[in-house]
Amino acid sequence: MAKISNYYFDLLNKEQQRAYYAMKEGLLNLRDSFAVPMLSQKELSDIYFLIRMDCPELFYSVTFTYKYYPDSSAVEMVPQYLFPKNKIKEHRQAMEARVKKLSRQAAELDEKGKELFIHDFIVKNVKYDKLKKEYSHEIIGALGNGVAVCEGIAKAVKILCDELNIWCIIALSEANPEKGIKYRHAWNVIRIGGQYYHLDATFDNTLSKDETVRYDYVNLSDKQIF
């Protein structure tokens, strides 16, 4: 898939970026464990989270354990997978096919047309998951099961934008680390015609009723969205 922005990778220092690459490589190859540079537990946890903001295609692992070894410069990371490996391969193929099929429908549109195609697809085809199942935080919820929470919706928007060569990142708000909350809401920042805008498909999804599609949260400025 096309990759336009690794926004969160670019915010990391060199050692954190090495850990990011090691984790991403291990997850892409479905390894049972892999070595990453020796960082604090918080750094490892944050990087694992941020990889999945940059790379929504890594939808099949949301947590990990790790092993420290004395006198080692690395830790052994053990990812926890949501599905058996044979199922992950099936799900990955299904998600890749789904993304490509949807993007083909919008391939001839201009940037704004592609953005609205993605927005309208989410509004019409995804239900907000009030039960907040684990997969609802991932693209497999939005694109596979038609249910998602804000994180899953924002990831679905990003992976479709990536495929359609539109610069897009996932934005996160109101962290509360003391309560273990990494964010309270997720949406997207998107670049259209060289300008950066906020796009919140989740809010428009919850506002839209029946066949009516709302555009209250399309291409807002910083001031408008805050």
SULGIJO-V864703 format. One record per pair of residues at least 6 apart in sequence whose C-alpha atoms are under 7 Angstrom apart, sorted by the first residue. I is the first residue (numbers start at 1). J is the second residue. D is the distance in whole Angstrom. If there is no record, write none. Layout:
BEGIN
((I;J;D) (I;J;D))
END
This chain:
BEGIN
((1;163;6) (2;162;5) (2;163;5) (2;165;7) (3;162;5) (4;162;6) (4;165;6) (4;166;7) (4;167;5) (5;167;6) (5;168;7) (5;169;7) (6;54;5) (7;54;7) (7;169;7) (8;50;6) (8;54;6) (9;17;6) (19;36;5) (19;37;6) (20;47;6) (20;51;7) (22;36;6) (23;36;7) (26;34;6) (32;78;6) (32;79;7) (33;76;6) (33;77;5) (33;78;4) (33;79;7) (34;76;6) (34;77;5) (34;78;7) (35;74;6) (35;75;6) (35;76;5) (35;77;6) (36;74;5) (36;75;6) (36;76;6) (36;77;7) (37;73;6) (37;74;4) (37;75;6) (38;73;5) (38;74;4) (38;75;5) (52;58;6) (53;155;7) (53;170;6) (56;139;7) (56;155;5) (56;159;6) (59;138;5) (59;139;6) (59;140;7) (60;81;6) (60;82;5) (60;83;7) (60;88;7) (61;79;7) (61;80;6) (61;81;5) (61;82;6) (63;79;6) (63;80;6) (64;77;7) (64;78;6) (64;79;4) (64;80;5) (65;77;6) (65;78;5) (65;79;6) (66;75;7) (66;76;5) (66;77;4) (66;78;5) (67;75;6) (67;76;5) (67;77;7) (68;75;5) (68;76;7) (69;75;7) (95;140;7) (99;160;6) (103;160;7) (103;163;7) (103;164;6) (106;114;6) (106;117;7) (107;164;7) (111;192;6) (112;192;6) (118;157;6) (119;201;6) (120;213;7) (122;201;7) (123;201;7) (123;204;7) (123;205;4) (123;213;7) (125;146;6) (126;142;6) (126;146;4) (126;147;5) (126;148;7) (127;146;6) (127;147;5) (127;148;6) (128;147;6) (128;148;5) (128;149;6) (129;136;7) (129;147;5) (129;148;5) (129;149;6) (132;149;7) (135;141;5) (136;142;7) (136;147;6) (136;148;4) (136;149;6) (136;152;6) (137;148;6) (137;149;6) (137;151;5) (137;152;4) (138;151;7) (138;152;4) (138;155;7) (139;152;5) (139;155;6) (139;156;5) (141;147;5) (141;148;5) (141;152;7) (142;148;5) (142;152;6) (142;153;6) (142;156;6) (143;156;7) (150;185;6) (150;186;5) (150;187;7) (150;202;6) (151;186;5) (153;202;6) (154;170;6) (154;186;6) (154;187;5) (154;188;6) (155;170;7) (158;168;6) (158;169;6) (158;170;7) (161;167;7) (161;168;6) (166;191;7) (167;190;6) (167;191;5) (168;188;7) (168;189;6) (168;190;4) (168;191;6) (169;188;6) (169;189;5) (169;190;7) (170;186;7) (170;187;6) (170;188;5) (170;189;6) (171;186;6) (171;187;5) (171;188;5) (171;189;6) (172;183;6) (172;185;6) (172;186;5) (172;187;7) (173;183;5) (173;184;6) (173;185;5) (173;186;7) (174;183;5) (174;184;6) (175;181;6) (175;182;5) (175;183;4) (175;184;6) (176;182;6) (176;183;7) (187;199;6) (187;200;5) (188;198;6) (188;199;5) (188;200;6) (189;196;7) (189;197;6) (189;198;5) (189;199;6) (190;196;6) (190;197;5) (190;198;6) (190;199;7) (191;197;6) (197;219;5) (197;220;5) (197;221;6) (198;218;7) (198;219;5) (198;220;5) (198;221;6) (199;217;6) (199;218;5) (199;219;5) (199;220;7) (200;217;5) (200;218;7) (201;217;7) (203;217;7) (204;214;6) (204;215;6) (204;216;6) (204;217;6) (207;214;7) (208;214;5))
END
